[in-house]
Each structure stands twice: as C-alpha cells, then as structure tokens.
Amino acid sequence: MNKLKNKNIVVTGGNGLLGNEFISFLNKEAATVINLEKNIVGDKHNINCDITDKNSVKDVIKFIIKNFGNIDGWVNNAYPRTEDWGNKFEDIKYESWKKNVDLQLGSVFLCCKLVLEHMKKNNYGSIVNIASIYGLVGPEFSIYEGTSLTTPAAYSAIKGGVINFSRYLASYYGKYGLRINCVSPGGIYNNQNKKFVNNYINNVPLKRMGIPGDISPAVSFLLSEDSSYITGQNLIVDGGWTCK
C-alpha cells in the first residue's frame, strides 16, 4: 500500500467501468488522482475535458499543473466512439472507420504528446495506455455465435496501434527518464449475454471473465517505482487467453 504516495495521477474516462476501479485502487495506493471526463460537472479532482480536442487537453494540463504542481502519471483509458460503434464488418461505413480511429488513437496521441512535454521538463513520469488482447491476436468470433454481439474491426486496429505507438514513445522519450507502457485486458464481465459469457469462459484457461479489479493492480504497478526499469512493454491481463 501507499506505493503512489505524493504522486499526481491523471485517469481519462474515470467514470467508466475500468476507469472507476482504477481511480479507487490508485486512491488506496495514496495517489492524488485526477479524473478527466467529458460533460461532467467538475471539481478539482474531476475535470470536464474533451480528450479529442487539443485546446481542451492543453487547458486541463495547465490547470492540473497550477493546482497540483506536476503530473507524475497518466492513464489513457477513455474510449470515445461513434453511435454506430459495434456494427458488423460488412456494415461499417468508411467515414465511421476514419472517425473512430481519429477519436481513439488520435486522442491517445494528443494526450501523450502534450503530457510528455510536461514530464520531460521534470525528467520523470509514467504513462499507461489501456490496450486489449485484440490488439495482439485476432478475435475468436465463435464466442459471439448465438448473440447479437461482435467486436468492431476498428477496435483491433486501434488497440494494435496503441501498443506499437507506446513502444515508439518509450524509445523516443527514454533518454528523459520517461516510461510508457500498456496494459492489455482480456474480456471484462459487464452483464453480457449469458451465452456469450459461457462461450468466453470455455475459451479461457482460468475459466472466467476478468473483472475491473483484475486490471487495476497492473496499472498501479506500471505507475509505481516498482516498475522503474520497465518501459515499452505490454502487460497482458487476460486469464491466459493469449497463451494458447
């Protein structure tokens, strides 16, 4: 406990399923956590920010530095997407594909670019980008059989891009003492269709879906001094899905 004491950590999308758990866990580790969300009534620790807008991100970084002094860690967790997100491949419009890549991969680029320039001045900082097992391996489409669920094609492209972009950043900013890593969760239980859940657990060695509490310790580890010599890595937390 208290491994992040005196550390200021920013989490984007902290009101979501994973983000809410990240904030709770990081608080238990004594971090000062700042949540960035769009369209919220904000306060000092919960700031209204559109991570797809350059000026919004610039303003929030200035606000955090003014009010907290510095930024020690940043978790790119937010998941902006269009209303037609989730369409089957045949039904994906080209315009939607471009928009989602821009919203998700573009926002990771924007946040990393701006916060790393601040961290570079201090020669200290850690970024954790939330990726996915589907950024590593192809989807197992059989788990969606008998349900209306699928995985969007753009998701695999975006998460794969996040993983390799993180490697690029780790190499580029390593000389400043900055660390950039990824965490790739497996499937997270969120009251999905029972058939899907059964299909999923039959395909994973630990025979259960993940929960947000499985992911937060990995994020905290990569933000802490326990991982001070780890950068450019992708920590997979998937119950063994990708070991097969």
C-alpha positions as CSV (number, residue, x, y, z in Angstrom):
1,M,0.0,0.0,0.0
2,N,0.9,3.7,-0.4
3,K,3.2,2.9,-3.3
4,L,1.9,6.0,-5.1
5,K,2.1,8.4,-2.2
6,N,2.7,12.0,-3.2
7,K,2.1,11.1,-6.9
8,N,-0.3,13.0,-9.0
9,I,-2.0,10.6,-11.4
10,V,-4.5,11.5,-14.2
11,V,-7.0,9.0,-15.4
12,T,-9.0,9.7,-18.6
13,G,-12.5,8.2,-18.7
14,G,-12.6,7.7,-14.9
15,N,-16.4,7.3,-14.7
16,G,-16.4,4.2,-16.8
17,L,-16.3,0.5,-15.8
18,L,-12.5,0.2,-15.7
19,G,-11.8,3.9,-15.0
20,N,-13.8,4.0,-11.8
21,E,-11.9,1.0,-10.5
22,F,-8.6,2.4,-11.5
23,I,-9.3,5.6,-9.5
24,S,-10.5,3.6,-6.5
25,F,-7.4,1.5,-6.5
26,L,-5.0,4.3,-7.1
27,N,-6.6,6.2,-4.2
28,K,-5.9,3.2,-2.0
29,E,-2.3,3.4,-3.0
30,A,-2.3,7.0,-1.7
31,A,-2.1,8.7,-5.1
32,T,-3.7,12.1,-5.8
33,V,-6.0,11.1,-8.6
34,I,-7.5,13.5,-11.2
35,N,-10.3,12.2,-13.4
36,L,-10.9,13.6,-16.8
37,E,-14.4,13.1,-18.2
38,K,-16.5,14.8,-20.9
39,N,-19.7,16.6,-20.0
40,I,-19.4,16.4,-16.2
41,V,-20.0,19.0,-13.5
42,G,-16.4,19.2,-12.5
43,D,-14.3,20.0,-9.4
44,K,-10.6,19.9,-8.6
45,H,-10.4,16.1,-8.9
46,N,-13.0,15.6,-11.6
47,I,-12.4,17.8,-14.6
48,N,-14.5,18.4,-17.6
49,C,-12.3,17.6,-20.6
50,D,-12.7,16.5,-24.2
51,I,-9.6,14.4,-24.8
52,T,-10.2,14.7,-28.6
53,D,-9.8,18.5,-28.5
54,K,-6.3,19.9,-28.4
55,N,-7.2,23.1,-26.6
56,S,-9.3,21.2,-24.0
57,V,-6.3,18.9,-23.2
58,K,-3.9,21.8,-23.1
59,D,-6.1,23.8,-20.7
60,V,-6.6,20.8,-18.4
61,I,-2.9,20.2,-18.2
62,K,-2.3,23.8,-17.3
63,F,-5.0,23.6,-14.7
64,I,-3.5,20.5,-13.1
65,I,0.0,21.9,-13.0
66,K,-1.3,25.1,-11.4
67,N,-3.4,23.3,-8.8
68,F,-1.3,20.2,-8.1
69,G,2.2,21.2,-9.1
70,N,3.0,18.5,-11.6
71,I,1.8,15.3,-13.3
72,D,3.6,12.1,-12.3
73,G,1.4,9.6,-14.1
74,W,-1.2,9.5,-16.8
75,V,-3.6,6.6,-17.7
76,N,-5.1,6.8,-21.2
77,N,-8.3,4.8,-20.5
78,A,-11.1,6.8,-22.2
79,Y,-13.0,5.1,-25.0
80,P,-14.6,7.8,-27.3
81,R,-16.6,6.3,-30.2
82,T,-19.4,6.9,-32.6
83,E,-23.0,5.8,-32.2
84,D,-22.7,3.1,-34.8
85,W,-19.7,1.5,-33.0
86,G,-20.2,-2.2,-32.9
87,N,-21.6,-2.7,-36.4
88,K,-20.5,-5.9,-38.2
89,F,-17.7,-5.5,-40.6
90,E,-20.0,-5.6,-43.7
91,D,-22.0,-2.7,-42.2
92,I,-19.1,-0.4,-41.2
93,K,-19.0,2.8,-43.2
94,Y,-15.6,4.2,-44.3
95,E,-16.4,7.5,-42.7
96,S,-17.2,5.8,-39.4
97,W,-13.9,3.8,-39.5
98,K,-11.9,7.0,-40.0
99,K,-13.8,8.8,-37.3
100,N,-13.3,6.1,-34.7
101,V,-9.6,5.7,-35.4
102,D,-9.3,9.5,-35.1
103,L,-11.3,9.6,-31.8
104,Q,-9.5,6.8,-30.1
105,L,-6.0,6.5,-31.5
106,G,-5.9,10.3,-32.1
107,S,-6.8,11.1,-28.5
108,V,-4.0,8.8,-27.2
109,F,-1.6,10.6,-29.5
110,L,-2.8,14.0,-28.4
111,C,-2.7,13.3,-24.6
112,C,0.7,11.6,-24.8
113,K,2.2,14.4,-26.9
114,L,1.1,17.1,-24.6
115,V,1.7,15.5,-21.2
116,L,5.1,14.0,-22.2
117,E,6.4,17.5,-23.0
118,H,5.5,18.5,-19.4
119,M,7.0,15.3,-17.9
120,K,10.2,15.9,-20.0
121,K,10.9,19.1,-18.1
122,N,11.0,17.1,-14.8
123,N,12.8,14.1,-16.3
124,Y,10.1,12.0,-14.6
125,G,6.8,10.4,-15.5
126,S,4.9,7.3,-16.4
127,I,2.1,6.8,-19.0
128,V,-0.1,3.7,-19.1
129,N,-2.1,3.2,-22.2
130,I,-5.0,0.8,-22.0
131,A,-4.9,-1.6,-25.0
132,S,-6.5,-5.0,-25.4
133,I,-5.8,-8.6,-26.2
134,Y,-7.4,-7.9,-29.6
135,G,-4.5,-5.6,-30.3
136,L,-2.3,-8.7,-30.1
137,V,-4.3,-11.6,-31.5
138,G,-7.2,-12.0,-33.9
139,P,-10.7,-12.2,-32.4
140,E,-12.3,-15.5,-31.6
141,F,-15.6,-15.0,-33.4
142,S,-17.1,-18.3,-32.2
143,I,-17.7,-16.7,-28.8
144,Y,-20.2,-14.3,-30.4
145,E,-22.3,-17.1,-32.0
146,G,-25.9,-17.1,-30.9
147,T,-25.7,-13.5,-29.7
148,S,-26.0,-10.1,-31.2
149,L,-22.5,-9.2,-30.1
150,T,-19.4,-8.8,-32.1
151,T,-16.1,-6.9,-31.9
152,P,-15.6,-3.9,-34.1
153,A,-12.9,-4.1,-36.8
154,A,-11.6,-0.7,-35.8
155,Y,-11.1,-1.9,-32.2
156,S,-8.4,-4.3,-33.3
157,A,-6.7,-1.8,-35.5
158,I,-6.8,0.9,-32.8
159,K,-5.5,-1.2,-29.9
160,G,-2.8,-2.7,-32.0
161,G,-1.8,0.8,-32.9
162,V,-1.8,1.9,-29.3
163,I,0.6,-1.0,-28.4
164,N,3.1,-0.2,-31.0
165,F,2.8,3.6,-30.6
166,S,3.6,3.1,-26.9
167,R,6.8,1.3,-27.9
168,Y,7.7,4.2,-30.2
169,L,7.2,6.6,-27.4
170,A,9.2,4.5,-24.9
171,S,12.1,4.5,-27.3
172,Y,11.8,8.2,-28.1
173,Y,11.4,9.5,-24.5
174,G,13.6,7.0,-22.7
175,K,16.5,9.4,-22.6
176,Y,14.4,11.8,-20.4
177,G,13.7,9.1,-17.9
178,L,10.0,8.8,-19.0
179,R,8.3,5.4,-19.2
180,I,5.4,4.5,-21.5
181,N,3.7,1.1,-21.2
182,C,0.5,-0.7,-22.0
183,V,-1.9,-2.9,-20.1
184,S,-4.0,-5.3,-22.3
185,P,-7.0,-6.7,-20.6
186,G,-8.9,-9.7,-21.7
187,G,-12.7,-9.8,-21.7
188,I,-14.2,-7.9,-18.8
189,Y,-17.5,-9.1,-17.3
190,N,-20.2,-6.4,-17.7
191,N,-23.6,-8.3,-17.5
192,Q,-23.2,-9.5,-21.1
193,N,-25.4,-12.1,-22.7
194,K,-25.2,-15.4,-20.8
195,K,-24.4,-17.3,-23.9
196,F,-21.5,-15.0,-24.7
197,V,-20.2,-15.3,-21.2
198,N,-20.3,-19.1,-21.3
199,N,-18.7,-19.1,-24.7
200,Y,-16.0,-16.9,-23.4
201,I,-15.1,-18.8,-20.3
202,N,-15.0,-22.0,-22.2
203,N,-12.1,-20.5,-24.3
204,V,-10.0,-19.0,-21.5
205,P,-7.7,-21.2,-19.3
206,L,-8.8,-19.6,-15.9
207,K,-12.5,-20.3,-16.9
208,R,-13.9,-16.9,-16.0
209,M,-14.1,-13.4,-17.5
210,G,-12.0,-10.7,-15.9
211,I,-13.3,-8.0,-13.6
212,P,-12.0,-4.4,-13.3
213,G,-10.3,-5.3,-10.0
214,D,-8.0,-7.7,-12.0
215,I,-6.7,-4.9,-14.1
216,S,-6.1,-2.0,-11.7
217,P,-3.1,-3.6,-9.9
218,A,-1.3,-3.9,-13.2
219,V,-1.9,-0.2,-14.0
220,S,-0.8,0.8,-10.5
221,F,2.4,-1.3,-10.8
222,L,3.4,0.4,-14.0
223,L,2.8,3.8,-12.5
224,S,4.9,3.0,-9.4
225,E,8.6,2.8,-8.7
226,D,8.3,-1.0,-8.6
227,S,8.4,-0.8,-12.4
228,S,11.2,1.9,-12.6
229,Y,13.2,-0.2,-15.2
230,I,10.2,-1.2,-17.3
231,T,9.2,0.7,-20.4
232,G,7.9,-0.1,-23.8
233,Q,6.1,-3.2,-22.5
234,N,2.6,-4.6,-22.8
235,L,1.4,-6.2,-19.6
236,I,-1.3,-8.7,-20.6
237,V,-4.0,-9.5,-18.0
238,D,-6.3,-12.0,-19.7
239,G,-6.7,-15.2,-17.6
240,G,-4.4,-17.0,-20.1
241,W,-6.4,-16.2,-23.3
242,T,-3.3,-15.4,-25.4
243,C,-1.2,-18.3,-24.1
244,K,-2.9,-20.7,-26.4
